[in-house]
Amino acid sequence: MVVADLHVHTANSDGTLDLDALPSAAREAGVRVVAVTDHDRLHPALDAPVVHAEGVTVVHGIELRVESGAGEVDLLGYAARPSDALAAELDRIQSNRIERAREMVARIEAREGVDLDVAFEPGVGRPHVARAVERSAAPYDYDGAFEHLIGGDCPCYVPRAIPSFERGVDLLGEACGLVSLAHPLRYDDPEAALALCADLDAVEYHYDYGREVDRRPVERAIDRHGLAITGGSDAHDDRLGRAGLDRREYRAFRDRVRL
């Protein structure tokens, strides 16, 4: 039984869930602990590493995209206490996100002859652009926008300027109680991604991949590097608890992150 969903996005980045609605969504799913891990952004309303809201424990976290020898990977930081260095890097990343979104929107509008309604503000990303495409007169729904316009090899895609793996680990290691590799079996070369765990505290073992996966490589990495286990649904809506930690696993996580 999932008691801790440690990978949830809110409207602070590209999710749809407002922070005020998070406790009720957690209770609906039977989840007692939720980690808010917005993309490249700390949540401004969470003023401590852990807060309690309406009977739900909320862990302040972040998901940070970095460039590594295994390609682009995502790091999850938990129990965040913002440092000046991390704040400065996140400000730079958000400025780049806004510039990138503007360029992608301009390319789509020119290509499709449509006007897109996108708010160019911190947290903006490709999901916001895809939702705008779906609302427009362009002949694509949300998934089609990624498949035909803004996917990695598509004509309107614009790459991001992201920190190196080493820089990301340093920044999150200073500001967070624990740093984990997110969804290791999503990457093109999972073994190369899992090798990065030698420099991390944990790995996301439980994750809703939407398909059958062989978790044995993750288990080997856990044993090899003495990793803590994290897990979550990667929810971008209000459907929490589709993956996460059971009670025993959460106690071990809590001990490692010093909650």
Backbone bond lengths (Angstrom), bond angles and torsions (degrees), N, CA, C in turn:
res aa  C-N    CA-C-N  psi(-1)  N-CA   C-N-CA  omega(-1)  CA-C   N-CA-C  phi
1 M - - - 1.472 - - 1.529 109.50 -
2 V 1.327 116.73 128.99 1.464 121.37 -179.86 1.523 109.82 -77.16
3 V 1.331 116.36 121.60 1.459 120.62 174.62 1.525 111.58 -110.61
4 A 1.355 117.19 -18.65 1.464 121.14 -177.00 1.526 109.56 -133.93
5 D 1.320 116.15 114.07 1.461 122.46 174.23 1.525 106.65 -100.24
6 L 1.324 116.31 106.59 1.464 121.69 -169.99 1.526 113.00 -103.27
7 H 1.337 117.19 26.52 1.469 120.28 179.29 1.535 107.71 -153.60
8 V 1.331 115.63 87.93 1.469 121.51 -175.81 1.522 109.27 -135.92
9 H 1.329 115.65 136.62 1.458 121.97 178.91 1.526 110.35 -108.68
10 T 1.316 115.61 147.23 1.462 121.10 179.32 1.522 109.41 -119.94
11 A 1.324 115.11 -179.23 1.462 120.58 177.99 1.525 112.05 -66.23
12 N 1.326 117.50 -6.18 1.463 121.41 174.14 1.522 111.13 -66.84
13 S 1.341 117.47 -24.29 1.471 120.69 171.89 1.519 107.50 -123.51
14 D 1.334 118.19 -109.05 1.460 118.62 -175.51 1.523 113.13 -115.37
15 G 1.333 117.24 20.05 1.452 120.40 173.85 1.521 111.13 -89.36
16 T 1.319 115.89 174.10 1.466 120.99 178.22 1.519 112.26 -108.59
17 L 1.320 118.04 -8.20 1.458 122.26 -175.37 1.521 111.16 -85.32
18 D 1.326 116.74 123.77 1.458 120.65 173.30 1.527 109.34 -77.65
19 L 1.314 116.63 149.33 1.458 120.52 -177.95 1.528 111.17 -59.51
20 D 1.313 118.08 -36.87 1.462 121.17 179.90 1.522 112.15 -62.11
21 A 1.327 116.52 -28.45 1.464 120.41 -178.24 1.521 112.60 -90.38
22 L 1.324 117.54 -4.96 1.458 120.56 -176.06 1.529 112.92 -62.80
23 P 1.340 121.37 -45.09 1.469 119.41 -179.43 1.522 113.48 -57.96
24 S 1.327 117.54 -43.21 1.463 119.06 -179.34 1.520 111.16 -67.39
25 A 1.345 117.69 -37.76 1.461 120.51 177.01 1.524 110.55 -64.16
26 A 1.336 116.79 -38.48 1.466 120.49 178.34 1.530 110.50 -65.95
27 R 1.317 117.37 -45.89 1.466 119.88 179.26 1.524 111.11 -62.33
28 E 1.320 117.30 -38.98 1.460 121.08 178.49 1.519 111.14 -59.60
29 A 1.332 116.14 -34.39 1.469 121.18 -179.37 1.525 112.51 -90.00
30 G 1.326 118.30 -2.97 1.448 121.46 -177.01 1.518 113.97 73.59
31 V 1.339 116.14 22.71 1.464 122.50 -177.55 1.523 109.81 -98.54
32 R 1.323 116.73 134.53 1.462 120.96 -177.38 1.525 112.49 -101.31
33 V 1.338 117.18 -21.06 1.469 122.33 -177.94 1.523 108.42 -130.75
34 V 1.337 116.16 133.61 1.456 121.68 177.85 1.525 108.09 -132.38
35 A 1.326 116.48 133.83 1.464 120.99 171.57 1.522 108.34 -103.71
36 V 1.325 116.13 123.55 1.464 122.00 175.22 1.524 107.17 -86.38
37 T 1.324 116.15 113.76 1.470 121.93 -173.92 1.524 109.31 -125.66
38 D 1.307 116.86 64.69 1.458 120.53 -177.71 1.525 110.84 -67.17
39 H 1.327 115.57 151.15 1.457 121.25 -176.99 1.530 111.55 -67.16
40 D 1.329 115.55 118.55 1.468 121.95 170.56 1.531 112.12 55.24
41 R 1.326 116.41 28.16 1.460 118.56 -175.87 1.523 110.49 -157.42
42 L 1.321 116.61 129.97 1.460 121.40 170.41 1.516 109.23 -80.69
43 H 1.324 115.87 153.07 1.462 118.41 -178.02 1.536 109.81 -85.31
44 P 1.327 118.48 121.10 1.468 120.28 -175.24 1.523 114.45 -64.87
45 A 1.338 117.53 -19.53 1.467 119.87 -178.85 1.522 112.89 -88.88
46 L 1.324 117.92 -5.81 1.466 121.55 177.51 1.523 108.16 -100.47
47 D 1.313 116.01 106.52 1.466 121.25 -171.21 1.518 113.74 -101.60
48 A 1.340 116.36 13.73 1.462 121.02 178.32 1.521 108.16 -150.98
49 P 1.342 117.58 160.44 1.472 119.24 179.07 1.522 113.48 -58.21
50 V 1.333 116.16 -33.41 1.461 121.87 178.13 1.521 108.25 -139.98
51 V 1.322 116.66 134.03 1.453 121.10 175.14 1.527 107.92 -129.47
52 H 1.323 115.91 163.05 1.455 121.37 178.84 1.525 108.09 -121.19
53 A 1.325 115.23 128.17 1.460 120.85 -176.33 1.522 109.75 -135.17
54 E 1.306 115.78 112.13 1.466 121.72 174.93 1.523 112.13 52.95
55 G 1.327 115.46 44.52 1.453 120.59 176.86 1.506 115.24 83.78
56 V 1.326 118.81 2.36 1.458 122.94 -179.63 1.527 109.18 -113.24
57 T 1.328 116.93 132.60 1.453 121.90 174.43 1.526 108.94 -83.49
58 V 1.330 116.19 124.87 1.462 121.66 -178.65 1.525 108.43 -114.45
59 V 1.338 116.00 117.27 1.457 122.29 178.66 1.530 108.19 -93.44
60 H 1.318 116.37 128.17 1.467 121.01 179.36 1.523 108.59 -81.70
61 G 1.321 116.11 115.09 1.448 120.30 -178.68 1.513 112.28 -134.26
62 I 1.316 115.57 -169.90 1.461 122.00 -179.07 1.525 108.32 -159.18
63 E 1.324 116.79 148.80 1.466 122.85 169.88 1.518 107.85 -113.76
64 L 1.318 115.72 119.59 1.456 121.60 -174.25 1.524 110.08 -116.95
65 R 1.329 117.20 123.75 1.460 122.50 176.46 1.532 109.27 -83.33
66 V 1.341 115.64 131.15 1.464 120.82 -179.19 1.523 109.39 -134.76
67 E 1.320 115.26 162.60 1.458 122.36 177.74 1.520 108.88 -103.34
68 S 1.330 115.97 127.05 1.461 120.45 -177.25 1.517 110.30 -131.92
69 G 1.324 116.18 177.45 1.453 120.55 174.55 1.511 112.70 -65.15
70 A 1.336 116.68 -16.94 1.467 121.87 177.07 1.524 111.54 -96.25
71 G 1.328 116.49 11.17 1.461 120.78 -175.48 1.524 110.56 95.78
72 E 1.307 116.42 -165.60 1.460 121.12 178.49 1.530 109.34 -74.55
73 V 1.326 115.48 130.03 1.462 121.12 176.53 1.523 108.51 -134.14
74 D 1.337 114.94 165.10 1.458 121.09 -179.33 1.525 110.04 -113.44
75 L 1.331 114.96 133.31 1.455 122.08 176.37 1.521 109.27 -108.26
76 L 1.317 115.86 140.33 1.464 122.34 176.29 1.516 108.95 -109.38
77 G 1.329 116.88 122.38 1.453 122.15 175.75 1.515 109.77 -107.13
78 Y 1.333 116.68 137.34 1.463 121.56 -175.74 1.524 111.58 -122.93
79 A 1.344 114.82 150.80 1.465 122.63 -179.93 1.519 110.09 58.39
80 A 1.326 115.11 59.44 1.455 121.64 -172.47 1.523 112.55 -78.64
81 R 1.322 113.97 133.38 1.462 123.23 166.12 1.526 105.51 -120.71
82 P 1.315 118.33 103.13 1.472 120.59 -170.09 1.522 112.45 -57.73
83 S 1.324 115.71 131.26 1.460 121.45 173.35 1.521 108.91 -99.44
84 D 1.326 116.63 162.20 1.460 120.12 178.05 1.531 110.88 -61.41
85 A 1.344 115.81 -39.20 1.463 119.37 -178.26 1.522 111.52 -66.24
86 L 1.339 117.00 -42.56 1.457 119.67 178.64 1.521 110.65 -66.53
87 A 1.322 117.21 -41.99 1.471 120.48 179.40 1.524 110.88 -59.61
88 A 1.320 116.98 -41.86 1.466 120.34 -179.65 1.517 111.01 -65.93
89 E 1.322 117.45 -41.43 1.461 120.57 179.66 1.531 111.23 -67.43
90 L 1.321 117.09 -39.18 1.459 119.67 178.75 1.526 111.13 -66.97
91 D 1.324 117.12 -35.82 1.471 119.45 175.08 1.529 110.54 -61.76
92 R 1.329 116.66 -42.61 1.465 120.10 178.38 1.522 111.07 -63.14
93 I 1.333 115.86 -43.69 1.464 120.26 -179.32 1.524 110.60 -63.19
94 Q 1.329 117.01 -41.57 1.467 119.12 -178.88 1.523 111.45 -67.25
95 S 1.314 117.61 -36.60 1.467 119.58 175.32 1.520 110.54 -61.94
96 N 1.328 115.90 -41.68 1.458 120.09 177.54 1.529 111.68 -65.88
97 R 1.329 116.94 -37.96 1.460 120.54 177.42 1.538 110.65 -59.58
98 I 1.329 116.34 -43.40 1.464 120.46 -179.13 1.522 110.79 -65.13
99 E 1.334 116.36 -46.25 1.466 120.48 178.15 1.527 110.61 -59.74
100 R 1.318 116.62 -42.86 1.460 121.41 -179.84 1.524 111.27 -63.11
101 A 1.332 116.67 -45.45 1.464 120.20 -179.99 1.524 111.05 -62.21
102 R 1.322 116.60 -40.68 1.474 119.71 178.19 1.531 110.86 -60.18
103 E 1.332 116.64 -42.47 1.457 120.40 -178.35 1.530 110.80 -68.27
104 M 1.329 117.60 -42.12 1.459 119.71 178.88 1.526 110.95 -63.87
105 V 1.327 116.67 -42.98 1.464 119.94 179.04 1.525 110.45 -62.29
106 A 1.330 117.23 -43.28 1.467 120.43 179.22 1.532 110.63 -60.63
107 R 1.326 117.17 -41.23 1.464 120.39 179.78 1.534 110.90 -65.72
108 I 1.324 116.09 -42.70 1.468 119.49 -179.17 1.526 110.40 -66.23
109 E 1.316 117.14 -44.61 1.466 120.29 -179.13 1.525 111.15 -61.22
110 A 1.329 116.37 -40.57 1.461 119.82 179.42 1.523 110.91 -69.08
111 R 1.316 117.24 -38.67 1.463 121.59 -176.25 1.523 111.56 -74.03
112 E 1.351 116.91 -41.88 1.461 121.28 -172.35 1.524 113.87 -100.55
113 G 1.333 117.24 -9.83 1.456 119.69 -179.06 1.511 113.23 66.95
114 V 1.334 117.32 38.22 1.460 122.36 -179.29 1.521 109.50 -126.15
115 D 1.312 115.90 165.66 1.461 122.46 172.16 1.524 107.63 -109.34
116 L 1.318 116.71 129.01 1.456 121.47 -179.35 1.520 110.75 -106.66
117 D 1.305 115.90 137.65 1.463 122.18 179.43 1.521 108.61 -99.61
118 V 1.333 116.16 95.19 1.462 122.71 -179.82 1.516 108.43 -127.05
119 A 1.327 116.35 131.89 1.468 120.81 175.65 1.525 108.59 -85.71
120 F 1.303 116.79 114.36 1.468 121.53 -178.71 1.514 108.76 -86.13
121 E 1.329 114.96 87.60 1.459 121.89 -175.72 1.518 108.53 -143.86
122 P 1.345 118.29 165.85 1.459 119.82 -179.84 1.522 111.68 -51.56
123 G 1.327 115.92 139.13 1.450 121.65 -178.67 1.509 113.87 97.69
124 V 1.336 117.76 -13.31 1.461 120.28 -176.41 1.530 110.45 -64.82
125 G 1.321 115.62 142.65 1.450 120.72 179.98 1.515 111.14 -155.27
126 R 1.304 115.95 -173.20 1.463 119.69 -176.99 1.528 113.56 -60.09
127 P 1.339 120.34 -35.31 1.465 117.98 177.07 1.525 113.00 -58.88
128 H 1.326 117.49 -36.92 1.467 119.27 177.26 1.530 110.73 -63.74
129 V 1.327 115.95 -40.89 1.460 120.10 178.91 1.527 109.90 -65.64
130 A 1.336 117.29 -43.38 1.466 120.81 -179.73 1.523 111.56 -62.84
131 R 1.329 117.30 -39.28 1.471 119.69 177.33 1.520 110.72 -64.91
132 A 1.332 116.55 -37.54 1.466 119.89 178.10 1.524 110.89 -66.64
133 V 1.327 116.74 -38.83 1.471 120.28 176.75 1.525 109.89 -61.33
134 E 1.323 116.52 -44.34 1.469 120.65 -179.50 1.525 111.76 -61.24
135 R 1.340 116.91 -34.50 1.475 120.76 -179.96 1.526 112.37 -79.25
136 S 1.315 117.15 -14.92 1.461 121.37 -174.39 1.529 111.22 -87.82
137 A 1.330 115.38 -174.83 1.463 121.40 177.27 1.529 112.55 -82.99
138 A 1.315 118.00 -0.77 1.463 120.49 178.33 1.535 109.60 -64.91
139 P 1.331 118.26 148.02 1.474 121.42 -173.76 1.531 113.36 -83.62
140 Y 1.338 117.74 42.07 1.453 121.04 -177.27 1.520 110.27 -135.95
141 D 1.336 116.19 140.52 1.447 119.89 169.22 1.531 108.41 -87.91
142 Y 1.334 116.54 -170.19 1.468 121.05 -176.62 1.533 111.08 -57.65
143 D 1.332 116.28 -51.74 1.466 119.39 -179.00 1.526 111.07 -65.73
144 G 1.332 116.61 -37.69 1.452 120.18 179.62 1.515 112.71 -64.09
145 A 1.334 116.55 -32.51 1.461 119.94 177.49 1.526 110.70 -61.23
146 F 1.325 116.33 -41.29 1.461 119.80 177.14 1.534 110.76 -69.96
147 E 1.324 116.60 -41.62 1.456 120.31 -174.84 1.531 112.43 -68.72
148 H 1.329 117.18 -35.40 1.459 120.03 -172.05 1.531 114.81 -110.92
149 L 1.341 117.13 -20.20 1.459 118.89 -172.37 1.519 114.52 -120.05
150 I 1.337 118.24 -50.71 1.463 119.81 -167.64 1.519 113.79 -121.60
151 G 1.337 117.25 10.63 1.460 119.03 170.33 1.519 110.43 -65.63
152 G 1.321 116.63 168.06 1.460 120.95 -172.55 1.515 115.82 -57.38
153 D 1.331 118.02 -26.94 1.464 120.56 -179.37 1.524 111.80 -113.92
154 C 1.327 116.67 23.66 1.476 121.36 -175.25 1.528 111.22 -99.81
155 P 1.330 117.84 161.66 1.473 121.12 -170.96 1.523 115.14 -67.88
156 C 1.329 118.26 -22.44 1.467 119.77 -177.49 1.524 112.57 -105.52
157 Y 1.329 116.38 7.59 1.462 120.09 179.37 1.524 110.94 -72.46
158 V 1.322 115.93 140.70 1.464 122.96 175.48 1.528 107.40 -127.96
159 P 1.336 118.92 124.60 1.468 120.24 179.84 1.522 111.81 -70.38
160 R 1.323 114.75 160.10 1.458 121.39 178.48 1.519 110.81 -101.49
161 A 1.327 115.64 158.72 1.459 122.21 172.67 1.528 107.33 -99.31
162 I 1.319 116.18 105.93 1.462 120.48 -173.52 1.523 110.22 -118.90
163 P 1.340 117.22 157.66 1.468 119.28 -179.64 1.524 111.79 -73.13
164 S 1.312 115.60 163.57 1.459 120.89 175.29 1.527 109.74 -71.88
165 F 1.317 115.04 161.24 1.470 120.53 175.55 1.519 110.68 -56.16
166 E 1.328 116.47 -46.09 1.468 119.84 -177.87 1.519 111.51 -62.18
167 R 1.339 116.25 -42.40 1.464 120.38 178.34 1.524 110.47 -64.47
168 G 1.317 117.07 -43.38 1.458 120.36 179.29 1.515 112.78 -61.74
169 V 1.335 115.85 -43.11 1.466 119.66 179.14 1.529 110.14 -63.08
170 D 1.317 117.15 -42.49 1.466 120.13 179.10 1.523 111.14 -61.95
171 L 1.329 116.78 -45.97 1.458 120.66 -177.48 1.521 111.65 -65.21
172 L 1.335 116.73 -46.89 1.456 119.42 -178.69 1.524 111.27 -72.66
173 G 1.327 116.49 -34.42 1.456 119.14 178.26 1.513 112.31 -62.28
174 E 1.331 116.45 -34.33 1.463 120.80 178.56 1.522 111.74 -74.32
175 A 1.333 117.03 -35.34 1.464 120.67 -170.36 1.522 114.21 -99.32
176 C 1.329 118.09 -17.76 1.459 121.15 -171.82 1.524 111.59 -122.05
177 G 1.313 115.17 157.27 1.452 120.13 179.79 1.508 114.22 -78.86
178 L 1.341 117.35 -19.84 1.453 121.01 -177.89 1.525 108.32 -159.81
179 V 1.346 116.23 141.13 1.467 121.72 -179.39 1.522 108.55 -123.16
180 S 1.342 116.05 128.76 1.464 122.57 -174.90 1.518 110.68 -125.15
181 L 1.333 116.02 151.78 1.457 121.53 170.81 1.521 108.58 -84.81
182 A 1.329 117.04 126.27 1.459 121.27 -179.63 1.520 111.31 -81.56
183 H 1.330 115.44 147.50 1.479 126.16 171.76 1.540 113.92 26.93
184 P 1.322 118.22 67.49 1.475 120.78 -171.89 1.524 114.01 -63.17
185 L 1.319 119.07 -24.11 1.461 120.60 -176.71 1.524 112.50 -89.71
186 R 1.319 117.68 7.66 1.463 121.05 174.76 1.523 112.42 -88.71
187 Y 1.302 117.87 -17.26 1.457 120.68 -173.15 1.528 111.14 -80.55
188 D 1.325 115.75 159.08 1.462 120.63 -179.02 1.520 111.76 -60.99
189 D 1.336 116.79 -34.98 1.471 121.69 -179.95 1.530 107.98 -126.98
190 P 1.339 117.43 83.53 1.465 119.92 -176.89 1.525 114.06 -57.71
191 E 1.331 117.40 -36.85 1.468 119.17 -178.96 1.527 110.73 -64.30
192 A 1.339 116.96 -41.21 1.467 119.91 177.95 1.522 110.39 -65.68
193 A 1.325 116.86 -39.26 1.463 119.89 178.24 1.521 110.33 -64.87
194 L 1.331 116.75 -43.48 1.460 120.10 -178.96 1.524 111.93 -66.34
195 A 1.332 117.87 -26.80 1.468 120.38 176.60 1.520 111.43 -62.85
196 L 1.340 116.82 -25.26 1.460 120.76 178.11 1.524 111.95 -66.28
197 C 1.322 116.44 -19.25 1.465 120.01 -177.39 1.524 112.81 -65.08
198 A 1.319 117.48 -12.82 1.466 119.80 174.89 1.515 111.25 -58.53
199 D 1.340 117.02 -24.25 1.464 121.63 -179.00 1.529 112.68 -107.13
200 L 1.340 116.73 12.46 1.463 120.81 -176.20 1.528 110.83 -121.13
201 D 1.340 114.96 170.46 1.461 120.96 179.78 1.515 113.02 -93.46
202 A 1.344 117.06 -23.55 1.459 119.86 -168.07 1.517 110.16 -158.19
203 V 1.332 114.84 171.14 1.464 121.92 175.61 1.527 108.05 -141.77
204 E 1.321 115.53 147.59 1.460 120.47 179.17 1.532 108.62 -80.62
205 Y 1.318 115.68 101.87 1.462 121.94 -177.05 1.525 111.29 -84.12
206 H 1.325 116.15 -45.58 1.460 120.84 -179.98 1.529 109.13 -94.02
207 Y 1.342 115.00 123.07 1.465 120.18 -178.43 1.520 108.04 -158.92
208 D 1.321 115.74 142.34 1.459 121.32 179.79 1.526 109.23 -86.87
209 Y 1.344 116.16 91.10 1.462 120.91 -178.56 1.529 112.35 -78.77
210 G 1.314 116.59 -12.31 1.452 119.81 -178.59 1.514 113.22 75.55
211 R 1.326 116.71 12.68 1.466 122.34 -179.58 1.522 107.70 -161.12
212 E 1.319 115.96 165.25 1.456 120.27 175.84 1.529 109.96 -71.32
213 V 1.314 116.66 133.25 1.459 120.93 178.60 1.522 109.65 -131.76
214 D 1.307 115.35 155.29 1.460 122.51 176.19 1.529 107.10 -95.32
215 R 1.314 116.97 108.82 1.463 121.30 -176.20 1.525 113.09 -87.56
216 R 1.302 117.51 3.18 1.470 118.82 -177.78 1.532 112.99 -61.35
217 P 1.343 120.12 -38.28 1.471 117.77 175.82 1.528 112.97 -60.55
218 V 1.321 116.93 -34.62 1.468 120.43 177.68 1.524 109.73 -68.37
219 E 1.319 116.34 -41.68 1.466 120.11 179.06 1.526 110.90 -62.45
220 R 1.330 116.69 -39.01 1.467 119.10 177.88 1.523 111.13 -64.65
221 A 1.331 116.79 -39.14 1.471 120.03 178.51 1.524 110.74 -65.74
222 I 1.316 116.78 -38.37 1.463 120.73 178.34 1.522 110.25 -60.76
223 D 1.335 115.65 -46.44 1.465 119.71 -179.70 1.528 111.53 -67.81
224 R 1.327 116.62 -41.16 1.465 121.06 -175.13 1.525 111.51 -66.38
225 H 1.325 116.46 -39.76 1.467 119.97 -172.43 1.527 113.50 -108.65
226 G 1.320 117.94 3.37 1.461 120.69 179.85 1.517 112.55 62.20
227 L 1.319 116.93 44.39 1.456 122.09 -172.55 1.519 112.54 -83.49
228 A 1.309 114.82 147.22 1.456 120.72 166.20 1.525 108.32 -76.26
229 I 1.327 115.88 159.59 1.459 122.10 179.66 1.517 109.41 -103.71
230 T 1.332 116.37 130.46 1.460 120.70 168.22 1.526 107.58 -119.55
231 G 1.322 116.15 172.34 1.452 119.54 -179.38 1.507 110.83 -176.45
232 G 1.324 115.61 149.69 1.459 119.02 179.05 1.505 112.09 -174.19
233 S 1.312 114.72 173.86 1.456 122.04 -173.81 1.515 113.29 -85.47
234 D 1.349 117.61 -15.58 1.465 121.11 -172.12 1.533 109.54 57.52
235 A 1.316 115.60 38.36 1.461 120.82 -175.41 1.522 111.10 -66.39
236 H 1.338 115.19 131.13 1.457 121.98 171.07 1.526 110.29 -112.19
237 D 1.334 115.23 10.25 1.453 121.93 177.22 1.527 107.46 -134.69
238 D 1.328 117.89 -154.44 1.466 120.15 -177.70 1.525 112.81 -101.47
239 R 1.334 117.53 14.34 1.462 120.73 -179.05 1.534 109.26 -95.39
240 L 1.309 115.32 86.27 1.458 121.58 -176.60 1.527 110.56 -88.84
241 G 1.337 114.77 167.06 1.455 120.65 170.95 1.510 116.23 80.00
242 R 1.329 118.58 10.73 1.463 120.10 178.58 1.528 111.57 -72.29
243 A 1.309 116.50 -18.37 1.466 122.83 172.65 1.515 106.64 -155.70
244 G 1.328 115.83 155.28 1.457 119.47 179.87 1.513 111.43 159.73
245 L 1.316 115.42 -166.64 1.456 121.82 -175.19 1.512 111.66 -95.72
246 D 1.349 115.39 144.57 1.456 118.78 171.02 1.533 108.79 -82.34
247 R 1.303 116.38 -177.72 1.473 120.29 -173.80 1.529 111.85 -61.49
248 R 1.324 116.90 -44.43 1.472 120.09 -178.75 1.521 110.62 -65.26
249 E 1.323 116.84 -44.67 1.460 120.47 -179.35 1.520 111.39 -65.11
250 Y 1.335 116.70 -36.46 1.461 118.40 179.30 1.530 110.88 -67.68
251 R 1.318 117.55 -38.34 1.472 119.07 177.69 1.523 110.45 -60.22
252 A 1.332 116.94 -41.09 1.470 119.97 178.66 1.528 110.77 -65.85
253 F 1.334 116.99 -41.94 1.473 120.93 176.25 1.521 110.30 -60.40
254 R 1.304 116.59 -47.07 1.473 121.49 -178.19 1.526 110.61 -60.09
255 D 1.311 117.49 -38.87 1.461 120.21 178.77 1.527 111.45 -67.20
256 R 1.329 117.16 -37.55 1.459 120.86 -179.20 1.532 112.34 -72.89
257 V 1.327 116.38 -36.76 1.458 119.23 -176.30 1.525 111.92 -88.70
258 R 1.337 116.01 -7.39 1.451 122.45 176.81 1.530 111.83 62.62
259 L 1.325 115.50 49.00 1.480 120.31 176.37 1.520 110.40 -75.04
